[in-house]
């Protein structure tokens, strides 16, 4: 069975990351997953990402049982299930950080920082914890759904980044150091370059990495941006995958169909779905999700402007026309035969199947698409039997069509 060897080192460094948070008296900052982690690390904060905890709750299938706890406080079952499962975990005192990593629980924040470039829910979500921990909270609010990211928008977001500096200084007890910021951004720039190269190895056939592998190996680019650890890990991973490309070693040996995945993972069904595609000789070679952590605008020579640009131009924050262009490029680059859109019932912001985009993309690209209904964490929205039937039928159609190309 195909296994990426670097996975063992990934488990070790992720475990070390969680155990290191707040050790030796270091201050802890909470941050959104696509937030200013480099800036926070330049102040010496250990950075914790509640969205990663939400993914852990989904992957361990604990989320569905915990979501009702948040409902008791008036949080709807139809809002982000990262939010409701994470709050439910806090209220119940149960977390995979305890059962899987041996921690006492989530780390207490000294500062909470969010960026609404992905959704407004993070402001409400993080605000809950600011009240619970009586902790200072600051936010960045860039313009949303952009066709282009103009210089005026970059300057606006730069000012918002700079506006949180006093809170960072007060919570950390340190003055802002532009050179420290440049250093952390330099680490992130190199790590994201390597992560992009990792993803691009899937242009080859057989693909040495799939979307499902990517959701695992993206851990360091989420959790450890701004550190040398992330750089070293992706150097190792890229070297292994490039060797597999040379030796024609892939996830799906007899690869017949190549698919693009748009939207969030279905965390609690990742393994099942991965096995299903492999059994049907299909490689899910690329995704909007994993590509969302390719921040190619980072430039330590101008850390504020490049950070503002990188974190504002992400896929989820773009207009539909801009998204269409990005999707067209990815479909061509990865030589995809079709695309699956995940209609995540509690993640409206990262679902692109509700307003006719799949049909317009099909008309433009000529590639078939299908929509799978589910959710990132709440498995009550996912029908395994129906989904398997839809996916296998879709693959059969794609495979039959490719025989005539």
C-alpha positions in Angstrom: 0.0 0.0 0.0 1.3 3.4 -1.0 2.5 5.6 1.9 4.4 8.8 2.0 7.5 8.1 4.2 7.6 11.7 5.5 4.3 11.1 7.3 6.2 9.6 10.3 8.2 12.8 10.7 5.1 14.9 10.2 3.4 13.2 13.2 6.5 13.9 15.3 6.8 17.6 14.5 3.0 18.2 14.9 3.1 16.5 18.3 6.1 18.6 19.2 4.3 21.7 18.0 1.3 21.1 20.3 3.4 20.2 23.3 5.6 23.3 22.9 2.8 25.9 22.9 3.1 28.1 26.0 6.1 26.3 27.4 8.8 28.1 29.4 6.5 31.0 30.0 6.1 31.9 26.4 3.0 34.0 25.4 0.3 32.4 23.3 -1.6 34.1 20.5 -4.6 32.6 18.8 -4.9 33.2 15.1 -7.1 32.4 12.2 -5.7 29.9 9.8 -5.1 32.5 7.1 -4.1 35.2 9.5 -0.9 37.2 10.3 1.0 34.3 11.9 4.4 35.7 10.8 3.7 39.0 12.5 2.7 37.3 15.7 5.7 35.0 15.7 7.9 38.1 15.3 6.8 39.1 18.8 7.8 35.7 20.2 4.2 34.4 20.5 3.5 30.7 20.2 0.6 30.6 17.7 -2.4 28.4 18.1 -5.0 27.9 15.4 -8.6 27.1 16.5 -9.6 26.2 12.9 -7.0 23.4 13.0 -8.7 22.2 16.2 -12.0 22.2 14.3 -10.4 20.0 11.6 -9.1 17.6 14.3 -12.6 17.4 15.8 -13.9 16.6 12.3 -11.2 14.1 11.4 -11.7 12.2 14.7 -15.5 12.3 14.3 -16.0 13.9 17.7 -17.6 17.0 16.2 -21.1 15.6 15.6 -21.5 14.8 19.3 -20.1 18.1 20.4 -22.0 20.5 18.2 -25.2 20.3 20.2 -23.3 21.7 23.2 -22.9 24.9 21.3 -26.5 24.8 20.4 -27.4 25.1 24.0 -25.9 28.6 23.9 -27.9 29.6 20.9 -25.4 28.7 18.2 -27.3 27.4 15.1 -26.5 24.0 13.6 -26.4 25.8 10.3 -23.4 28.0 11.0 -19.7 26.9 10.6 -19.3 23.5 12.2 -15.7 24.4 13.0 -17.2 27.1 15.2 -19.9 25.0 16.8 -17.8 21.8 17.3 -14.9 23.9 18.8 -17.1 25.7 21.2 -18.9 22.4 22.0 -15.5 20.9 22.7 -14.6 23.7 25.1 -17.9 23.5 26.9 -17.7 19.8 27.4 -14.0 19.7 28.2 -13.3 17.0 25.5 -10.7 17.5 22.8 -8.4 15.3 20.6 -5.6 17.4 22.0 -6.2 15.4 25.2 -6.9 11.9 23.7 -4.5 12.0 20.8 -1.7 14.3 22.0 -1.8 14.0 25.8 -2.4 17.7 26.5 -4.6 19.0 29.2 -6.7 20.9 26.7 -6.5 24.0 24.5 -3.9 26.6 25.4 -5.1 29.7 27.2 -4.6 32.8 24.9 -2.8 36.0 25.9 -4.0 37.6 22.6 -6.6 36.6 20.0 -6.2 37.8 16.4 -8.5 37.1 13.5 -8.7 38.0 9.8 -12.1 38.0 8.1 -10.6 37.2 4.7 -12.3 33.8 4.8 -15.6 34.5 6.6 -17.3 36.7 9.2 -17.9 33.7 11.5 -14.4 33.9 12.8 -15.1 37.2 14.5 -18.0 35.7 16.4 -16.2 32.5 17.1 -13.1 34.2 18.4 -15.2 36.8 20.3 -16.7 33.9 22.3 -13.3 33.0 23.6 -12.2 36.6 24.2 -15.2 36.8 26.6 -14.5 33.4 28.2 -10.8 34.2 28.8 -11.2 37.9 29.3 -8.5 38.2 26.7 -7.7 41.1 24.3 -8.9 40.6 20.7 -8.0 42.4 17.5 -9.1 41.9 14.0 -8.3 42.6 10.4 -11.2 43.2 8.0 -10.2 43.3 4.4 -12.7 44.0 1.6 -14.4 40.8 0.4 -15.1 39.0 -2.9 -12.6 40.9 -5.0 -12.1 40.8 -8.7 -8.6 42.3 -8.4 -6.6 43.3 -5.4 -5.6 46.9 -6.1 -2.9 49.0 -4.5 -5.5 50.9 -2.6 -6.9 47.7 -1.1 -3.4 46.6 -0.1 -2.7 49.9 1.6 -6.0 49.7 3.5 -5.1 46.2 4.8 -1.5 47.3 5.6 -3.0 50.0 7.9 -5.2 47.3 9.5 -2.1 45.1 10.1 -0.2 48.1 11.6 -3.2 48.9 13.8 -2.9 45.7 15.7 0.8 46.3 16.7 0.0 48.1 20.0 -2.1 45.1 21.2 0.7 42.7 20.2 3.3 44.8 22.0 1.2 45.0 25.2 0.3 41.3 25.2 3.8 40.1 24.4 5.7 42.7 26.5 8.0 43.3 23.4 8.4 46.2 21.0 7.8 45.6 17.3 11.0 44.5 15.5 10.8 44.9 11.7 13.8 42.6 11.2 12.2 39.8 13.3 9.1 40.2 11.1 11.2 40.0 8.0 12.8 36.8 9.2 9.5 35.0 10.0 8.1 36.1 6.6 11.3 34.8 4.9 10.7 31.4 6.5 7.1 31.5 5.4 8.0 32.6 1.8 10.3 29.6 1.4 7.9 27.2 3.1 5.0 28.2 0.8 7.3 28.0 -2.3 8.1 24.4 -1.3 4.5 23.6 -0.5 3.5 24.8 -4.0 6.2 22.6 -5.5 4.9 19.7 -3.5 1.4 20.2 -4.9 2.7 20.6 -8.4 4.2 17.1 -8.4 0.7 15.9 -8.9 0.8 17.2 -12.5 2.6 14.0 -13.2 0.9 10.7 -13.8 0.8 8.7 -11.7 0.4 11.5 -9.2 2.7 11.0 -6.1 0.3 12.9 -3.9 -3.5 13.5 -3.9 -5.9 16.0 -2.4 -6.4 13.6 0.6 -2.7 13.3 1.3 -2.5 17.1 0.9 -5.0 17.7 3.7 -2.6 15.9 6.0 0.7 17.2 4.8 -0.5 20.8 4.8 -0.2 20.7 8.6 3.2 22.6 8.7 2.1 25.4 6.3 -0.9 26.0 8.5 0.6 25.5 12.0 4.2 26.4 11.5 4.3 29.3 9.1 7.1 31.6 10.0 9.4 28.8 11.3 12.4 26.9 9.9 10.6 23.7 10.9 8.1 24.1 8.1 10.9 24.8 5.6 12.8 21.7 6.5 9.8 19.5 6.4 8.7 20.5 2.9 12.3 20.1 1.7 12.1 16.5 2.9 8.7 15.9 1.5 9.4 17.5 -1.9 12.6 15.4 -2.3 10.7 12.2 -1.6 7.9 13.1 -4.0 10.3 14.1 -6.8 12.0 10.7 -6.4 8.7 9.0 -6.7 8.0 10.9 -9.9 11.3 9.8 -11.4 10.5 6.2 -10.4 6.9 6.5 -11.6 5.5 5.7 -8.1 2.1 7.1 -7.5 -0.9 6.9 -5.2 -3.0 5.3 -7.9 -0.7 3.0 -9.9 -3.1 2.3 -12.8 -4.4 5.9 -12.9 -7.3 6.2 -15.4 -9.1 9.4 -14.2 -7.9 12.7 -12.8 -10.2 14.9 -10.7 -10.1 18.3 -9.1 -11.8 18.9 -5.7 -13.3 22.3 -5.0 -14.2 23.3 -1.4 -13.6 21.9 2.1 -12.6 18.4 3.0 -15.2 16.1 4.6 -12.8 15.5 7.4 -14.6 12.5 9.0 -14.8 10.7 5.7 -11.3 11.5 4.2 -10.0 8.0 4.6 -13.1 6.4 3.2 -13.2 8.8 0.2 -9.5 8.4 -0.5 -9.9 4.6 -0.6 -13.0 4.9 -2.8 -11.2 6.9 -5.4 -8.1 4.6 -5.4 -10.3 1.5 -5.8 -11.8 3.2 -8.8 -8.4 4.0 -10.3 -9.0 7.7 -9.9 -6.6 10.4 -8.6 -7.9 13.5 -7.0 -4.9 15.5 -8.1 -5.6 19.1 -7.0 -7.9 21.3 -4.9 -8.8 24.8 -4.1 -8.4 23.9 -0.4 -4.8 22.8 -0.4 -3.8 25.5 -2.8 -5.2 28.2 -0.5 -1.9 28.0 1.5 0.3 29.0 -1.4 1.2 32.6 -0.5 3.4 33.5 -3.5 3.2 37.2 -2.7 5.3 37.0 0.5 8.4 39.2 0.2 10.5 40.0 3.3 11.7 43.2 1.7 8.2 44.7 2.1 6.7 42.5 4.8 3.5 44.5 5.5 2.5 45.1 1.9 3.3 41.6 0.8 1.5 40.0 3.8 -1.6 42.2 3.1 -1.6 41.2 -0.6 -1.0 37.5 0.1 -3.7 37.2 2.7 -6.2 39.2 0.8 -5.9 37.6 -2.7 -6.7 34.1 -1.5 -9.2 32.1 -3.5 -12.1 32.2 -1.0 -11.9 36.0 -1.0 -12.2 36.5 -4.7 -15.1 37.3 -7.0 -16.7 34.5 -9.0 -15.1 35.7 -12.2 -11.7 35.6 -10.6 -12.4 32.2 -9.2 -13.4 30.9 -12.6 -10.1 32.0 -14.1 -8.1 30.3 -11.2 -10.1 27.1 -11.6 -9.6 27.1 -15.4 -5.9 27.4 -14.9 -5.7 24.6 -12.3 -7.9 22.3 -14.4 -5.5 22.7 -17.3 -2.3 22.6 -15.3 -3.2 19.3 -13.6 -4.8 17.8 -16.7 -8.1 17.1 -15.0 -10.9 15.1 -16.5 -13.6 16.5 -14.3 -14.3 18.4 -11.1 -16.2 17.7 -7.9 -17.8 20.5 -5.9 -18.3 19.9 -2.2 -21.5 21.7 -1.1 -20.6 22.0 2.6 -23.8 22.7 4.4 -22.3 24.8 7.2 -19.5 26.5 5.2 -21.3 28.9 2.8 -18.2 31.0 2.2 -16.1 28.1 0.9 -18.9 26.5 -1.2 -19.0 27.4 -4.8 -21.9 25.2 -6.0 -24.9 27.3 -5.0 -25.1 30.0 -7.7 -24.5 28.1 -11.0 -20.7 28.3 -11.1 -20.4 24.5 -11.9 -22.6 24.9 -14.9 -20.8 28.0 -16.2 -17.4 26.3 -15.6 -18.5 23.3 -17.5 -19.6 25.5 -20.4 -16.3 27.3 -20.4 -14.0 24.3 -19.9 -15.9 21.5 -21.4 -15.2 19.3 -18.4 -18.0 17.5 -16.5 -18.7 18.3 -12.9 -20.7 16.8 -10.0 -21.8 18.1 -6.6 -21.4 16.1 -3.4 -23.4 17.2 -0.4 -21.8 17.0 3.0 -20.0 19.2 5.5 -16.5 19.8 6.9 -17.3 18.4 10.4 -21.0 17.6 10.8 -21.5 14.2 9.3 -25.3 14.4 9.7 -25.2 16.3 6.4 -23.4 13.4 4.6 -25.0 10.3 3.1 -22.2 7.8 2.6 -24.3 5.4 0.4 -25.7 8.1 -1.9 -22.3 9.7 -2.2 -20.5 6.5 -3.1 -23.1 5.8 -5.8 -22.8 9.4 -7.2 -19.0 9.3 -7.2 -18.7 5.9 -8.9 -21.2 6.8 -11.5 -19.3 10.1 -12.2 -16.0 8.3 -12.5 -17.5 5.7 -14.8 -18.7 8.5 -17.1 -15.3 10.2 -17.1 -13.5 7.0 -17.7 -15.8 6.1 -20.6 -15.3 9.6 -22.1 -11.5 9.4 -21.8 -11.5 6.3 -23.9 -12.7 8.3 -26.9 -10.2 11.1 -26.6 
